Amino acid sequence: MKVMVVGSGGREYAIGRALHRDNGVEKIYFAPGNGATPQLGENVDISDYNELADYVEKEGIDLTIVGPEAPLVGGIVDVFKERGLKIFGPDKKAARLEGSKIFMKNFLARHNIPTARYIETSSEKEASDFIDTLRAPIVVKADGLCAGKGVIIASTHDDAKRAVSEMLSGKAFGEAGTKIVVEEFLDGYELSVFAICDGRDYVILPAAQDHKRLLDNDEGPNTGGMGAYAPTPLADEALYKKIEERIIRPTVEGMAGEGMPFEGVLFAGLMIVNGEPYTLEFNVRFGDPECEVLMPLLKTPAGELFDKAASGKLSELEVEFVDRYAVGVVMASKNYPYKKSEPAEIIVDKIVHTELADKAHIDYAGVTLIDGKLMATGGRVLVCVGLGDSIKEARDNAYMLCGQVHFAGKRCRSDIAYQALQDS
């Protein structure tokens, strides 16, 4: 089987790495990939959806897997399916679960799926009146895609009203913020739960936990994610059952019932309040860096899993996971997330390829191959992933690997997975 992975980040590298372990996968292509993905397959510098479909036809590629949200919301799946090409991901209609916060919240309301109390509006007065009924902090969200940055948690009523004004004027997020959602703040702990869906059936993956803030102790600005771990002990069997029965199943059934069956990765960002799950948001692809800690836990061949899901045949497959833990630590560039950093050469010590070979590995993200040297050129440069029979062992292996990776200005958090280890 030949497989194309669309995207260029650590998430796509992790998917490619999982496919690389699958004996049933003959060749992997990345569109566009990054400076390290040629270690796993071939980079293809095509961004136009129709041109990419032409290439897939010409090369006889059997399956395309879409990593990022933008192509999904932009309709890449529709283009491929119109041409009879097999592709893993939701079509443009179903991708609105991520593409529009308003669509998502109204869908939750229609299907009685637990979420925070909210209003959708483009009226500053209506938003202000609703804000006055809430206790601070208050959440204000831009409707459209903002590359993960369209959510403001305002600590006071005045801050919330200021955020509303800046969004609705177009000053904060442009067109994406001219319609907004204002909602109550839920106080609990967050979980990331992913389900592989084929339109009718689904497989729920081990629950993960992401670390969004730049600095230790969850301080500093929000980022795309500074680390993750899975599975988390914060989710027991009773909670998994509630998540499936109250959120995942009614979403899959509801989307099918509304004529837009969901195929691909359903990513439920959840808040757990006193043992009860509430839906903060849906995304329609793997999270990053959650994907990097979930892919190594797959025992079932990755190519077979994605192929069955894209074919509507998930029920034919018994999906299994290894009985281990994974911890991923993001190594970021010097100026992340404020501005771009100078390119810096990445040096990896030889110990990584010997003593750490089966305990830890690197998923590359913001890297470019320049004159034969792998250079850090992005904000989030790579993810050091450690594996172990316990979360502590996995974390120790991840940080051991971090110590073997060198580039000027490198930075990372030192407390990834602290939530799971603070009582141990």
Stockholm file with secondary structure:
# STOCKHOLM 1.0

chainA/1-424         MKVMVVGSGGREYAIGRALHRDNGVEKIYFAPGNGATPQLGENVDISDYNELADYVEKEGIDLTIVGPEAPLVGGIVDVFKERGLKIFGPDKKAARLEGSKIFMKNFLARHNIPTARYIETSSEKEASDFIDTLRAPIVVKADGLCAGKGVIIASTHDDAKRAVSEMLSGKAFGEAGTKIVVEEFLDGYELSVFAICDGRDYVILPAAQDHKRLLDNDEGPNTGGMGAYAPTPLADEALYKKIEERIIRPTVEGMAGEGMPFEGVLFAGLMIVNGEPYTLEFNVRFGDPECEVLMPLLKTPAGELFDKAASGKLSELEVEFVDRYAVGVVMASKNYPYKKSEPAEIIVDKIVHTELADKAHIDYAGVTLIDGKLMATGGRVLVCVGLGDSIKEARDNAYMLCGQVHFAGKRCRSDIAYQALQDS
#=GR chainA/1-424 SS CEEEEEECSHHHHHHHHHHHTCTTCCEEEEEECCTTGGGTSEECCCCCHHHHHHHHHHHTCCEEEECSHHHHHHTHHHHHHHTTCCEESCCTTTTHHHHCHHHHHHHHHHTTCCBCCEEEESCHHHHHHHHTTSCSSEEEEESSCCTTCCEEEESSHHHHHHHHHHHHTTTTTGGGGSSEEEEECCCSEEEEEEEEEESSCEEECCCBEECCEEEGGGEEEECSCSEEEESCTTCCHHHHHHHIIIIIHHHHHHHHHTTCCCEEEEEEEEEEETTEEEEEEEESSCCTTHHHHHGGGBCSCHHHHHHHHHTTCGGGCCCCBCSCEEEEEEEECTTTTTSCCCCEECEECGGGGTTTTTTEEEEECSEEEETTEEEECSSEEEEEEEEESSHHHHHHHHHHHHTTEECTTCBCCSCTTHHHHTTC
#=GC SS_cons         CEEEEEECSHHHHHHHHHHHTCTTCCEEEEEECCTTGGGTSEECCCCCHHHHHHHHHHHTCCEEEECSHHHHHHTHHHHHHHTTCCEESCCTTTTHHHHCHHHHHHHHHHTTCCBCCEEEESCHHHHHHHHTTSCSSEEEEESSCCTTCCEEEESSHHHHHHHHHHHHTTTTTGGGGSSEEEEECCCSEEEEEEEEEESSCEEECCCBEECCEEEGGGEEEECSCSEEEESCTTCCHHHHHHHIIIIIHHHHHHHHHTTCCCEEEEEEEEEEETTEEEEEEEESSCCTTHHHHHGGGBCSCHHHHHHHHHTTCGGGCCCCBCSCEEEEEEEECTTTTTSCCCCEECEECGGGGTTTTTTEEEEECSEEEETTEEEECSSEEEEEEEEESSHHHHHHHHHHHHTTEECTTCBCCSCTTHHHHTTC
//
